[in-house]
Amino acid sequence: MIVLSGLADYASTRINTIRLHGLEEICSFYFVLVGLVGICGSASYRRGLVITYLVMCIHSIFIFVPAIITVSSFDIHFYQHECWGECDWHLLATSFPTNSRCQIMCGDHVDDAMRRRMTRLGTDYRLDAGLISAAILEFLLSIVTCVVASRTLFSPMKELGDQGTSAAELTVEMQPLNQTEENTDSLPNGSTH
């Protein structure tokens, strides 16, 4: 995913295309970190690493995978419809200037003169389709690893809870017998309280 997103950013700079540069690389790098934490957690079985891995997989499912799919879907949509944009301000600016103008035109409405002054929207759909496919695969892997990490975390607790209950029951059952024997030994003539 890092390679595909890097190629998409490179292609977009070659043809002057507007897209969210860096977002897909950040998401891909996060997936690499998730994998490294998962490898360390499975090798050492440390509870803290397994919890970290579980939280990172949940972040992947609900934040990073949807971000890649959304951005790549918009890029594919704009690219297939041959959309071009022209604004008085940068399309990715954080604030809109007053009395500004921005237009997006697609398909046959854009002639050669417009193409020279406007900016292409979207990138090659093959790169974005590869990113979406990889994101879906990451989504499925994250779901499976969430289940595995949850079972790893919570199944030992259940076993310990069951063992603790049976040990407590044994202690309670054995305690009166021990007290009776001690009382019998300590009193004269074998009498009890």
C-alpha positions as CSV (number, residue, x, y, z in Angstrom):
1,M,0.0,0.0,0.0
2,I,2.9,2.3,0.7
3,V,4.3,1.7,-2.8
4,L,0.9,2.1,-4.5
5,S,0.1,5.4,-2.6
6,G,3.6,6.7,-3.4
7,L,3.1,5.9,-7.1
8,A,-0.3,7.6,-7.0
9,D,1.2,10.7,-5.5
10,Y,4.0,10.7,-8.1
11,A,1.6,10.3,-11.0
12,S,-0.5,13.1,-9.6
13,T,2.4,15.5,-9.5
14,R,3.4,14.6,-13.0
15,I,0.0,15.6,-14.5
16,N,-0.8,18.4,-12.0
17,T,-3.6,16.5,-10.3
18,I,-5.2,17.6,-7.0
19,R,-5.4,14.9,-4.4
20,L,-4.8,14.4,-0.7
21,H,-1.1,13.9,-0.7
22,G,0.3,11.8,2.2
23,L,-2.9,10.5,3.7
24,E,-2.7,7.1,2.1
25,E,1.0,6.8,3.0
26,I,0.2,7.6,6.7
27,C,-2.5,5.0,6.7
28,S,-0.2,2.4,5.1
29,F,2.6,3.2,7.6
30,Y,0.1,2.7,10.4
31,F,-0.7,-0.8,9.0
32,V,3.0,-1.6,9.0
33,L,3.2,-0.6,12.7
34,V,0.1,-2.7,13.4
35,G,1.9,-5.7,11.8
36,L,5.1,-5.1,13.8
37,V,3.2,-4.9,17.1
38,G,1.3,-8.0,16.2
39,I,4.5,-9.9,15.5
40,C,6.1,-8.8,18.8
41,G,2.9,-9.6,20.7
42,S,2.6,-13.1,19.2
43,A,6.3,-13.8,19.9
44,S,6.3,-12.7,23.5
45,Y,2.6,-13.2,24.6
46,R,2.9,-10.0,26.7
47,R,-0.5,-8.8,27.8
48,G,0.3,-5.1,27.1
49,L,1.4,-5.8,23.5
50,V,-1.8,-7.9,22.8
51,I,-4.0,-5.1,24.2
52,T,-2.0,-2.5,22.0
53,Y,-2.4,-4.8,19.0
54,L,-6.2,-5.1,19.6
55,V,-6.6,-1.3,19.9
56,M,-4.6,-0.7,16.8
57,C,-6.6,-3.2,14.8
58,I,-9.8,-1.4,16.0
59,H,-8.4,1.9,14.8
60,S,-7.6,0.2,11.4
61,I,-11.1,-1.0,11.0
62,F,-12.9,2.2,11.9
63,I,-10.5,5.0,10.9
64,F,-7.7,4.1,8.5
65,V,-9.4,1.6,6.1
66,P,-12.5,3.8,5.6
67,A,-10.2,6.8,5.0
68,I,-8.3,5.0,2.2
69,I,-11.4,3.7,0.6
70,T,-13.1,7.1,0.7
71,V,-10.2,9.1,-0.8
72,S,-9.5,6.5,-3.5
73,S,-13.2,6.2,-4.4
74,F,-13.3,10.0,-5.0
75,D,-10.2,9.9,-7.0
76,I,-11.6,7.1,-9.2
77,H,-14.9,8.9,-9.6
78,F,-13.3,12.2,-10.7
79,Y,-10.8,10.4,-13.0
80,Q,-13.4,8.3,-14.8
81,H,-15.6,11.3,-15.4
82,E,-12.6,13.4,-16.6
83,C,-13.2,16.2,-14.1
84,W,-11.2,19.3,-14.0
85,G,-11.2,22.0,-11.3
86,E,-10.4,25.7,-11.2
87,C,-10.5,27.9,-8.0
88,D,-9.2,31.2,-6.8
89,W,-7.8,29.3,-3.9
90,H,-6.3,25.9,-3.4
91,L,-8.9,23.2,-3.3
92,L,-7.3,21.6,-0.2
93,A,-7.1,24.9,1.8
94,T,-8.3,24.8,5.4
95,S,-10.4,28.0,5.0
96,F,-12.4,29.6,2.3
97,P,-11.6,33.2,1.3
98,T,-14.5,35.6,0.9
99,N,-15.9,36.4,-2.5
100,S,-14.0,33.5,-4.0
101,R,-14.9,31.4,-7.0
102,C,-14.4,27.6,-7.6
103,Q,-15.8,25.4,-10.4
104,I,-15.5,21.8,-11.3
105,M,-16.3,20.7,-14.8
106,C,-16.4,17.1,-16.2
107,G,-16.6,15.3,-19.5
108,D,-17.4,17.1,-22.7
109,H,-17.9,20.5,-21.0
110,V,-14.1,20.9,-20.8
111,D,-12.3,22.0,-23.9
112,D,-8.6,22.2,-24.6
113,A,-8.4,25.9,-23.5
114,M,-10.0,25.0,-20.1
115,R,-7.6,22.0,-19.7
116,R,-4.6,24.3,-20.0
117,R,-5.8,26.6,-17.1
118,M,-7.6,24.0,-14.9
119,T,-6.3,21.2,-12.7
120,R,-7.1,17.6,-13.3
121,L,-9.0,15.8,-10.4
122,G,-8.3,12.2,-9.5
123,T,-5.5,9.8,-10.5
124,D,-5.3,6.6,-12.5
125,Y,-8.0,4.3,-11.4
126,R,-5.7,1.3,-11.5
127,L,-3.6,2.6,-8.7
128,D,-6.7,3.6,-6.6
129,A,-8.3,0.3,-7.3
130,G,-5.2,-1.5,-6.0
131,L,-5.3,0.7,-2.9
132,I,-9.0,-0.1,-2.3
133,S,-8.3,-3.8,-2.7
134,A,-5.4,-3.7,-0.3
135,A,-7.5,-1.7,2.2
136,I,-10.3,-4.3,2.0
137,L,-7.8,-7.1,2.6
138,E,-6.4,-5.1,5.6
139,F,-10.0,-4.7,6.9
140,L,-10.6,-8.5,6.8
141,L,-7.2,-9.2,8.4
142,S,-8.0,-6.7,11.1
143,I,-11.3,-8.3,11.9
144,V,-9.7,-11.7,12.2
145,T,-6.9,-10.5,14.3
146,C,-9.3,-8.6,16.6
147,V,-11.1,-11.9,17.2
148,V,-7.9,-13.8,17.9
149,A,-6.5,-11.0,20.2
150,S,-9.8,-10.9,22.1
151,R,-9.8,-14.7,22.6
152,T,-6.2,-14.5,23.7
153,L,-6.9,-11.8,26.2
154,F,-10.2,-13.1,27.7
155,S,-9.9,-16.9,27.6
156,P,-7.1,-17.1,30.2
157,M,-9.2,-14.9,32.5
158,K,-12.2,-17.3,32.2
159,E,-10.0,-20.3,33.0
160,L,-8.4,-18.6,35.9
161,G,-11.9,-17.6,37.1
162,D,-13.1,-21.2,37.0
163,Q,-10.0,-22.5,38.7
164,G,-10.2,-19.8,41.4
165,T,-13.9,-20.7,42.1
166,S,-13.1,-24.4,42.5
167,A,-10.1,-23.7,44.7
168,A,-12.2,-21.4,46.9
169,E,-15.0,-24.0,47.2
170,L,-12.4,-26.6,48.2
171,T,-10.9,-24.3,50.9
172,V,-14.4,-23.6,52.3
173,E,-15.3,-27.3,52.4
174,M,-12.0,-28.3,54.0
175,Q,-11.9,-25.6,56.6
176,P,-14.5,-26.9,59.0
177,L,-12.9,-30.3,59.1
178,N,-9.5,-28.8,60.0
179,Q,-10.9,-26.7,62.7
180,T,-12.8,-29.6,64.3
181,E,-9.7,-31.7,64.4
182,E,-7.7,-28.9,66.0
183,N,-10.4,-28.3,68.6
184,T,-10.6,-32.0,69.4
185,D,-6.8,-32.2,69.9
186,S,-6.6,-29.2,72.1
187,L,-9.4,-29.9,74.6
188,P,-9.0,-32.5,77.4
189,N,-11.0,-35.7,77.3
190,G,-11.8,-35.2,73.6
191,S,-14.7,-32.9,74.3
192,T,-15.6,-30.1,71.9
193,H,-17.2,-26.7,72.2
